[in-house]
Amino acid sequence: MNKKKRFINRNYILLFGFLFGFWLVLSPRISVESITIGLLASLMVTYFSKSYITDEGELSFFSVKNIKNVFTYISRLLIEIVKSNIHVAKIVLSPSMPISPQFVRVPVKPKKDFYKVLYGNSITLTPGTLTVDIIGDEYIVHALTDDAATDLKNSIIEKHILSIEGGNQ
C-alpha cells in the first residue's frame, strides 16, 4: 500500500506553533505587521525544515511524543548553565584563580548528526567548557577546571539528549 506524504502533520503544526509563539514572546509590541511577519517567517522556516521534522527524517525533535523530553532537556540545560556561571564567577573572583585549563576527549554517544551537534553546542553553552572539535567518535573539549572536565564524563545533559534521540526511534 502506497502512502502519500502530506505536508501538514502534527510535527509541522507543533514546530509552527513553537516558532510563532517564540516570535510573539520576543516581539516588543503586538501589531498586525508583527503578527503577519511572524506568521510568514514561521511558515517559511517550517516549510524549509520539512526534511528534518518528518517521521522519516533524521530529526523528529519536534514530535509530539518528544515534548516532555525536550522540555526536560531545556530545563536541565538552563540549570546547568546557571550552576556553571556561578562556578566560573567564583573562580574568576577568587584571588588565587584556581584554574587548571585542559583539553579532554569526551566520547560521542548520540548516533545522529543533529544530536551530536546539539550536545556539542550544549557543552559550549555551559560556561567553563568549549567544544573545540569532533574527531571520529570523540569531542575535543577545553575545560577550565578539573571539575568541569570530570563533569563531562557523566553528563546529565548527554543523558537527556540520548532520551530525546531514543524517543525518535
N, C-alpha and C positions, 0 to 999 in steps of 0.2 A: 504494500500500500504506500503510495507516494504522498507524503505530507507536504503541502505547500507552505512555505515560510511566509509569515505575515509580519508586517513592520511593527504593528503595535502589539506588545505583550506586556505583562506586568513589570518586567525588568525595565523596559523603556519608560513606563509610567512612573516607576519608583525613581529612576535616575532623573527624569524631567522634574518631578516634584521636589527632589532634593536640591537640584540646581536652581530652580526657580525660587524655592524657599530661601536658599542661601543668598540669592540675589536680593530678595526683599529685605532680608536681615541687614545686608551691607548697604542698602540704598539709604542715602541721607534723608530723602523725603519720598513719599509715595505720591506719584503723579501718573497721569495717563502715559506720558513719554517714558517714564521709568518702568512702568509695568510692560509697555509694548516692547521696549528694548530687552527687558529681562525675559519675556516670552520668546522673542526671536532668538536671543543668544542661547537660551536653554534648549530650544528646539534644534538649533544648528549643532550644538555640542552633542545632544542625544543622537541626532541622525548620523553624525560623523563617527560616533563611538559604537555604531551597531555591531561591528565585528568583535568588540570587546565585551559587550554585555549580553550577547545571545547565549543560550544554554550550550551551544556547540563550541563557542569561542573559548579562548584561554581564560577569560576573566568573567566570572559571574559575581563580581564583588557586590553589585547592587541587586542581587537576587533576594527575593522575599525571605527565603529560608536562612539567609546570612545576616539579616538585620541585627539580631541580638549579638552575634559575634563581632560585627563591625562596630557597633556602639560600645561594646566591652573593650575592644582594641583601642578605639579613640579615647575612651575614658582613661584607660590604663596608661596610654602614651602621654596624655596630659599630666597625669600624676607623676610619671617618671621624669618628665621634663621639669616640673616644679621641684621635685626632690633633687635632681641633678643641678638645677640652678642654685639652690640653697647650698649644696655641697661645694660647688665651684666658687660661690661667693665667699664661703668660709675659708677656702684655700687662698683666694686672692687677698682677702683682708687679714690673713694671718701674717705676722711679721716674719716668720721663718719660711713662708711659701713652700709648704710640704708637697711638692710635686715630684713625680717620677715618670716623665713622659716616655712612652714606649710604643712600639708597633707590635700588635698582636695579630695572630691568624685566628680567625673565627670560622668554623665550618658552616657552610651554607646548607641549611636543612630544607627550606622551601624548594619545590621542584619546578614550578612555573616561573617564567621570567618576571612577570608582573609582581609576584610575591617576593622574589629576590630583590627587586628594586625597592619595593615597599619597605622591606626590612632594612636594607642598606640606608635608605633615607630616614627611617626611624632612628637608626643609630646616630646618624649625622645630626638630627634634630635635637637629640639629647645632649645638653652641654657636657663637655669633658671628653667627648668621643667624636671621631670623624672617620667616616668610611672613605678610605683613600683609593682602593682598587678592589676588583674582584678577579681572582686568578683561579681558574678551574672551579673547584668546589669550595673555595675559601675567600672570605673577605679579608682584606688587609685594613686594619683599623688602628688609628692613632688614639691612644688613651692617655689622658692627662695624669692619672694616678693608678696605683696598683689596684685599688678598689674598683675603679671603672673597668679596668682590664678583666678583673675577676668576675664582675657582674655580667660581662658579655658571654661568659661560658655557659651560664644558666639563665638566659634572658627570658623574663616573663613576657616581653613584647613578642619575641620569636614564637612562644607558645600560642599566643593569641593569633598571630598571623598564620601559623600552621592550622589552627582550628578553623579559620576562615577558608583557607585553601582546601582543607578536608571537607568542609561543608559544601564545596562545589562539585564534589565527585559523586 
